[in-house]
Amino acid sequence: MELRLRLTLIISCIPYLGIPLDWFFTSLIYSYYCWEYSWSSYKINHQQRYEIFESNWPYYLGYGTLIGLIKNDEECLSAAARTNV
């Protein structure tokens, strides 16, 4: 988990494309984490999880959009607060 979150932080530093890519990957990562508990309770193995996730990625992108937007806004607000101090 830590590596994936660091990767999204690095991606967000890319000019012009960084913030949309960060939102995209963050939304997918958090939605995967939310569904992982359900899949593990149904004893679905990792290969089947990836197949489900890859075949329905627009649904999972929408599922993680809210938390992805909150994360991006939180980073922007904290950066603004640091520069105004």
C-alpha positions as CSV (number, residue, x, y, z in Angstrom):
1,M,0.0,0.0,0.0
2,E,2.7,2.4,0.9
3,L,4.5,2.0,-2.4
4,R,1.3,2.7,-4.4
5,L,0.6,5.8,-2.4
6,R,4.1,7.1,-2.9
7,L,3.8,6.4,-6.7
8,T,0.7,8.5,-6.9
9,L,2.6,11.3,-5.0
10,I,5.4,11.1,-7.6
11,I,2.9,11.1,-10.5
12,S,1.2,14.2,-9.1
13,C,4.4,16.1,-9.6
14,I,4.3,15.8,-13.4
15,P,3.3,19.2,-14.9
16,Y,-0.2,19.5,-16.4
17,L,-1.0,15.8,-16.4
18,G,0.0,15.0,-12.8
19,I,-3.1,16.0,-11.0
20,P,-5.6,14.1,-13.3
21,L,-3.3,11.0,-13.4
22,D,-3.0,11.2,-9.6
23,W,-6.8,11.4,-9.2
24,F,-7.2,8.5,-11.7
25,F,-4.8,6.1,-10.0
26,T,-5.9,7.1,-6.5
27,S,-9.5,6.5,-7.3
28,L,-8.7,3.0,-8.7
29,I,-6.4,2.1,-5.7
30,Y,-8.9,3.1,-3.1
31,S,-11.8,1.4,-4.8
32,Y,-9.7,-1.8,-5.0
33,Y,-9.0,-1.5,-1.3
34,C,-12.7,-1.1,-0.5
35,W,-13.7,-4.2,-2.5
36,E,-10.8,-6.3,-1.4
37,Y,-12.5,-7.1,1.9
38,S,-15.6,-8.3,0.2
39,W,-13.7,-10.4,-2.3
40,S,-11.7,-12.0,0.5
41,S,-14.8,-12.9,2.4
42,Y,-16.1,-14.7,-0.7
43,K,-12.8,-16.5,-1.1
44,I,-12.1,-15.0,-4.5
45,N,-8.4,-15.5,-5.5
46,H,-6.1,-12.7,-6.7
47,Q,-6.3,-13.7,-10.3
48,Q,-10.1,-13.5,-10.4
49,R,-10.0,-10.2,-8.5
50,Y,-7.7,-8.7,-11.1
51,E,-9.9,-10.0,-13.9
52,I,-13.0,-8.6,-12.3
53,F,-11.3,-5.2,-11.6
54,E,-9.9,-5.0,-15.1
55,S,-13.1,-5.8,-16.9
56,N,-15.2,-3.3,-14.8
57,W,-12.6,-0.6,-14.3
58,P,-15.1,2.3,-15.2
59,Y,-17.4,1.2,-12.3
60,Y,-14.5,1.0,-9.9
61,L,-13.2,4.4,-11.1
62,G,-16.6,5.9,-10.3
63,Y,-16.7,4.1,-7.0
64,G,-13.3,5.6,-5.9
65,T,-13.9,9.0,-7.4
66,L,-15.2,10.7,-4.2
67,I,-12.3,9.6,-2.0
68,G,-9.9,10.5,-4.8
69,L,-11.3,14.0,-5.1
70,I,-11.2,14.5,-1.3
71,K,-7.5,13.3,-1.3
72,N,-6.6,15.8,-4.0
73,D,-8.4,18.7,-2.4
74,E,-6.8,17.9,0.9
75,E,-3.4,18.0,-0.7
76,C,-4.1,21.3,-2.4
77,L,-5.5,22.9,0.8
78,S,-2.6,21.8,2.9
79,A,-0.2,23.1,0.2
80,A,-2.0,26.5,0.2
81,A,-1.9,26.6,4.0
82,R,1.9,26.0,4.0
83,T,2.5,28.8,1.5
84,N,0.4,31.3,3.4
85,V,2.1,30.8,6.7
